[in-house]
Amino acid sequence: MVNVLGFDIGGANTKAALLHIESQKATVEVVSKYFPIWKDPQKVTTVLFDLRNQFAVSYLDAIGVTLTAELSDAYQTKREGVTEILSSVQSTFGQTPIFVLTSNAELIAPEEAKQNPIMVASANWAATGWLLSQVLKNAIIVDVGSTSTSIIPLFNWFLAARGKTDLEKLLCGELVYTGSLRTNVASIVHKVPIRNGLASVSSELFATSGDVHLLLNNIKPTDFKSETADGRGTSIEEAMARLSRVVCADREILTKQEIFELAHYIYSQQINQITEGLSKTYGYIKSSTCDMVPVVVTGLGKDFLARKAAESVGVDSIIDLDSILPKQAVLATPAVGVALMTGFKVSEEPFQWK
């Protein structure tokens, strides 16, 4: 019997996946916690401990870790972030063997990761890519989370990402900094059509993408797990009030119809942001093969953002990750991926998992 815990430590959300291996069969459980690390980076240990205690296991054979939280402005450099976060993992789990994922989809020791922080910084996309490369020869994965969108190409059963770091991925379109909940509306649009004109938007953090998707029924209030821009609730009225401020107005100035028209326009522009990145990556892979190249959609925004972008590009086919992985794993794919990688590394016998 083997128990492995995989962590995906993000700037806003930390996710954990427990891999339990017994009689050559493996099962996975997933939990998640909203934790804005920039508010109190000293609480990383507490969050990891709380997540671990949600699983009914008495011991762990190994820990697998991937992280993106080092990008948070809680840290001055990625080196500082990687070092402090991994030290927190080590102090939480004592003598349990710990492995850290690199952007080459390899597992290394924490001390090596601290010496080479760029190798492990924001490498969680590699866990998702590795996981899907076990079952798909060629594909493009579009993972739309609460904060950003990862576009991960697979070619001939291997990761084919041109970018390894965040900067490289931004340059080639494999990282699009737009997401389902936390994206400032002012980073999606600079002008919006309203009252027969084109209004510039305020650059203040008045509303986020979560408000847009809440109004358009793309998400439920219970999906809006991050903080709202004004700290208020997730009712339709509250979301409308936030969105109206984007053009320096309010609910007494704009009609309900005008606010919903704003939401529809902003939504269309967010799809365009993802479409631009996907077009670059999809064209790159399609030019290298005569085979079909499906797009696999995942993350909170898989249906209303990833799928819409894939339809705009006109891809060969669209696959919901739900049809490949157990449904509970879809919203924590990097944590599941790094748990499985670690499980294969430490298990003394082969095992099967869907």
N, C-alpha and C positions, 0 to 999 in steps of 0.2 A: 504494500500500500504506500502510495506517494502523494504528498500534498505540496503543491507549488502555488505561490501567490504572485500574480503579476500586477504591477502598478503602472498606471499612466498618470504621471504627476503634472497636471497642467497649471496654468496661471490662474484660471478661474474654477476649474473642476478637477478633482482627483478621482480616478476610477480604479477599482480593484477587481481582479478576476481570480477566483480560486479554482485551480485545476486539481481534481481528485482522480487518481489512477488506482484502479484495483482490478485484479484478474484480467489485465490487458485491455480494460475498458476505461475510458476517461469521461468525466462529466465536468461541466463548468458552471459556476455561479458567479454573478456579477453584482457589484454594488457601486454606488457613486455618491459623492458629496460635493456640494457647491462650496468652494473655499477660495476666495479672492486672496491669493498669497501676498499681494502687495500691501494688504492691510496689516498683516501680522505674520511675517515669515517665520517667526519663532514657534508658531503653532504647527509647523509641518509634522513634527513628531506626534503631536496629539491627534492630528487628522489621520495619519497612517495607523496609529494604534486603534483608533475608533473603527476604521474600516476593517482592519484585521479581526476585530472582536465581533463583527457582524456575521462571521462564518463560524459554524459549529464544528471546529476542528481543534484538537488539543495540541498539535505540533505542526511545524512546517519543515519540509526538507530543503527548500530553497526559495529564494525571492528573485523575481525578474523585474527589472525597472527600465522604464523609458520616461523621458521627461521633456516638457516644453516650458516649464515654469521659470527656467533660467533667463528667459527673455523678459520677465517682469521687471519693472523699474524698482522693485525692491532691492535689486542687485545692480552694481555699477558695471559689471562685465559678465559675460557668459561664464568665464572661468570661476568667478566668485559664486555665481548662482549654482553651477554644477557642483562645486566643492561643498557648499553649505547644504544643498538638498541631499546629496549622497551621504554626507556625514550624519544628517538627520535619519536617513534610512538605516545606516549602520548602528546608530545609537538606539534606534527603536527595536531592532531585531537581533542585536547581540552577536552571537556566534553562528547564526544561520547563514549559510552560503548565499552570497548576493552576486547577481550578474546584471550587467548594464548593457543595453542595446546600443549599437553603433548605427550610423547611417549606411553602412555596408551590410546591414542585417546580420551582424555578428554579436556575440556576447563576450564581454570582457569584465575583468575585475574592477571594483570601484576605484582602487588606487590608480590603476592604469587610466580609467576614465577621467580622474581628476588631473592627471598629467597631460591628457589629450582631450580637453573639454569640447572642442569643436567637433570631434568624432561622435559625441553622444548628444550634443545640444539639439533639441527639437527633432529627434530622430524617430518619433513615434509613428510617423507615416511608414517607416520601413517595416514595422511590425505588421501593419495592415497589409502592405504589399507582399511581404513574405508569406503571410497566411493565405492570401488568395493565389499566390504563385504555386501553391501545392495542388491546386485543382484547376487552374486556368492557364493555358499556354500563352495566349495573347489577350490583353484586356487593358482598359483604362478604368481605374477606380476613382470615383468622385465622392469624396467624403466631406460633407458639409456639416460642420459642428456648430457650436454656439457662437464661436468667435471667428473662425477662418475656414477656408476650403482647401483641402489637399487633393491634388490631381496626380495620381500615381500610375505610371505606365508599366505594363508587364510585356515582355517579349521573349518568346522561346523558353517559357517557364522561369524566367529570371526578372528581377527588378531592372528596369531600363531607365530609371530616372536620370535626367541630365544634370539636375541640381542635387547637391548633397546638403548644403547649408541653406538656411532661410533666405539669405541674400541671393544665392544662386538660383533658388527655386522661384523667387519673385521675378528674377530677370528672365527666366525661360517660361514662366506661366504655370509652373507646377504648384505654386502657392498663390492663392488669391485671398487677400485679407478682407474677406466679407463672410459673415456667418448668420445663423438663424436668429440669434437673440441679442448679442452684445454690440453689434456694429453701429457706430454713430451714423445716423441718417445723413449727416453732412459729408460723410466720406463716400456715400453712394451717389448722391446728386449734388450739383452745385447750383442748379436752377430747376425750377418746377413750373409747369404750366398751370395758371390759375387766373380766373376772371379775364379771359381773352388776352392774357399777357404772359410774360415769362418772368417769374420772380426769383431773384437770388435767395439762397437760403442762409440762415444764420449758421456760423461755424461753432456755436455753442453745443454742448451735449444736452440738447433738449429732448431728443427722442432717439430710440434705437430700432434696429430691424425687428426686434421682438414686438414692438408696438404695431408695426406694419403687418406682421404676420398674425398677430392677435386679432386685429380688425378684419383681416381678410379670411379669418377662420382657418388659416394654415396651421396654427397651433392652438392648443387649449390653454386656459389660464394656468393649469397645473404643469404645463410644459415650460412655462416662463420661470425657470429656476434661478436665473441671475437677477441681480438688482435692477430695478427700473431707473431711468435717468433722474427722476425727481424723488426717488425713494418711496413713492406712493404705490398703490396696489395695481392689480392687473385686470381691472374691469374695463369694459368697452369705453365707458365715459372717461376714465382716467387715461387710457391710451389715446383717445381722441384729443384730450387736452394737451398731452405731450406733443402729439404730432402737429397740432395747430401752431405751437410755439416755434416750429422749424421755420415758418415764414413770419415770425414775430407777431402772431395773432393769438386768438384764444377762442373758446367755445361761444362767446358772445359775438365774435366778429365773423367767424366762418360757419357755414351751414354744415350739417352732417354730410350732405352729398359732396360738398367741396373737400372735406377731410378725407372721405373715402376715395375720391378721385386722386388726391395726393398719394394715398396709400397704394393704389393700383399703379400709378406712374413710378413710384419709388421701387415697387416690387419688380416691375419690368426692367428697370435699370440695374437692379441687383442680379437678375438673371443674365443680363448682358455682360456684367462683370465676370461671371463664372464662364459664360459662353466664350469669351475672348481667350481665357486661359485654356479651356478645354480644346478649342479649335487648334491652338498651337501644338498641344501634346498629341491630339488625335491625328493630326496631319503628319506629324513626325513618325508615329508608329505605323500608320497606314501606308506610308511611302516605303516602308521596309518589308512589307509582306503582302502576299496575295490572299492570305487567310482572312476570315471574318475577325473583326476586332470589336467585341461587345464593350459596352460601358456598364460598369457595376456601380450602382448608387447606394450610398449608405450615409449614416449620420442623421441627426435630427431633421435636417433639411433635405433628406434624400428624395422625397416625393415632390415638394413644391419648389425646390431650387435645383438640385442635381438633375432630376429627371427632365425638368423644363429646359435646362441648358443643353442636355444631351439631345432632346428633340429639336432644339434650334440648330444644332450642328448637323443633324441628319445622320446620326451614327448607324452602324449596321444593326445593332440591337441593344436593348437596355435590360439589364438583369438587376433585380432587387436582391440585395445581399441576404435578405430574409430567406430566400430560396436556397441559399448555400450554407448559411450558418444558422444555428438556433437563434430565435428571435431576440432573446435577452442579451445575446452577445453583440448585436448590431450597434448599439449605442456605446459600446466599450471595446471596439475591435482592437485597438492597440494593446490594451491590457490583456485581452484574450490571446493575442498574437505573441506577446512577450512571455506570457505564462506557458504557452505551448512550446515555444522555443526552449525555455528553461526546462520544461518537463522532458523533452527529448534529450537534453544534455545530461540530466541527473538520473533519469530512470534506467534501471539495469535491464529492462526488458521492453520490447516494442509494445505500443498500445494503439488502440483505434479510437478516433473521435470523428464525429461528422465533419 
